[in-house]
Amino acid sequence: MDDYRKMYEKSVNPETAEAFWGEQATRFIDWIRPFDTVRMGGFEVGDHAWFVGGQMNVSSSCLDKHLPKLASKPAIVWEADEPGTCETLTYLDVLHGTCRIANALKVTGAAKGDFVTIYMPMMPDTAMAMLACTRIGAPHTVVFAGFTASSLRDRILDSQSKWVLTSDVGKRGSKTIKLKEITDAAVSQCPKVQKIFVFKRTGEEVPTNRDVDVHMDELLPKMRPYCPPTPVAAEDTLFTLYTSGSTGKPKGVAHAAAGYLLQAAMTCLYSFDLRETDVFACVADVGWITGHSYIVYGPLCNGATTVMFESVPTYPDPGRYWDLVDRHGVTVFYTAPTAIRALMAHGEAPVKKYSRASLRILGTVGEPINPEAWRWYYEVVGDKRCSIVDTYWQTETGGHVMTPLPGVTPMKPGSCCLPFFGVVPKVLDSQTGAELRETAVDGVLAFGQSWPGACRTVWGDHERYMNTYLLPYPPNYFTGDGCRRDEDGYFWIMGRIDDVLNTSGHRIGTAEVESALVAHQAVAQAATVGYPHDIKGQGICCYLELTKGYEESPELIKELKGAVRSAIGPFATPDLIIAVPLPKTRSGKIMRRILRKVAAGEESQLGDVTTLADPTVVDALITKVKKVQ
Ligand code: WTA
């Protein structure tokens, strides 16, 4: 802990921070041209920048840097959806694969600065496609392969992608997802897209359009397995990734090449105490930030072996993760509380069936972990032998910003413990914005100064970036989360305080769900809230007023759930849809506080309801919700 405190102090103290970060940047990144200035600007006007003047290439720092020493070391171990089907790619294989895809992009016309959308399943080609984009300096936008055509279309349009990479189909828990068909539907409304690059996952027949489609299985073998890395500026956009906010459409969070890579690599090394012999399994999807940072960029920049897991934890049975651990000798395992809770429900037997002797460190991310799930993870999965690292971070932070360091930080179940290097957490009063300086306090969580992996802008909308993150509590970065700092200075995340839901670790804006609902002619008005859910963390509860002439029926509810599914994706399907008169103030504003309390079964804590236009709706609401739940 003394070493952590000393290093932390160096990383945040204005007198020593530049030397500290300059050293780290040199350690993890291969610079083509050294940087002139470690950091510039700040959160005041949102112009923070790191390693300015430097030029580098992300794929070189993840691949070429390790050669020839690690040429034959496994870089990616792929565990396919079909149990027992796996494939190992060495660092040299991944470099060749990446370069071939980079060359295929280039011969087709893609150039530095062009946006590329990647809509692919969890297969090694997807990681190599991301690296190939970085090879040629083309920012990527990965869209989770569970999103529907309209969500994919919106992301292609917003990023102005000219190139889309997909595969014939995706596989997940034995289900087949028709990715090429969905891509075609999305691209038919995206006039700027020039080519669709199609990889083969299963090789089954899919619709083809010779003018637009590029068949990668035909083109790649013809490509040279080496492609010179294109130098990019440290601050050039490496990728954008869309995430939900409290209002409007998802925003394209933009990360800078060097700062992001350093954040991913350094946190991967320290938070997981990564060693040369580690087999690192982050079982998230590359379509989310966790997959970007801890399946692809973090582990590869450290020369580690990374496992890509295509399936789901319960297919073919709830022992799948532990079978994976034993077969590949996984030493570091990283998942989400929702998966832990889902597995807890199946009892200890599926865990105990496997030895799990290789495990050293267990990580968790995505939502607050309840102490019960934490203990199960620690005692049952880790046999009380493994450190648990509860890593708190966001799409916007690039990598961990608060986490214990394994073997160093004394653990407390449910707490993400202490800040990572360079991160200055502050607890603020939500109303006044004043910093609460005592140790044990409750408030909103903000960060006081830029760290290398902090996102730089919202793509195409810097004003939205300022309004969302930097202007609510200037000159701090606002996380959107509530938190408590305890008497030991440990942090406990209390969840989102804005209109963002966290369901099974997925971030969903209530506004997105509502707009999908009101697009249906039966819905006059909708209000969505989260409520405590045993497995998902938060369930999605939608209250709505029906248009005159429509009656509530099981068929209609099913149809409305379907409307949300197809507008956003299956993971956003509402758990409850309740038709009921909405509680509104005299000026017509929906009182969500009441809706939240009722959904959570906390009707005794409704607070003041006298400002309602019609206070009698509350009783009707409570009765109805009780009936439905
Ligand atoms: C929540 C996922 C408590 C938080 C990496 C945050 C957490 C949001 C934790 C970001 C954690 C993430 N403890 N809450 N360890 N990790 N969160 O952008 O509410 O998908 O704001 O990034 O997840 O979700 P995102």
Boltz pocket constraint, residues with backbone or C-beta under 6 A from the ligand:
constraints:
  - pocket:
      binder: B
      contacts: [[A, 243], [A, 288], [A, 289], [A, 290], [A, 364], [A, 365], [A, 366], [A, 367], [A, 368], [A, 369], [A, 390], [A, 391], [A, 392], [A, 393], [A, 394], [A, 395], [A, 396], [A, 416], [A, 479], [A, 480], [A, 481], [A, 493], [A, 495], [A, 496], [A, 502], [A, 505], [A, 506], [A, 507]]
      max_distance: 6.0
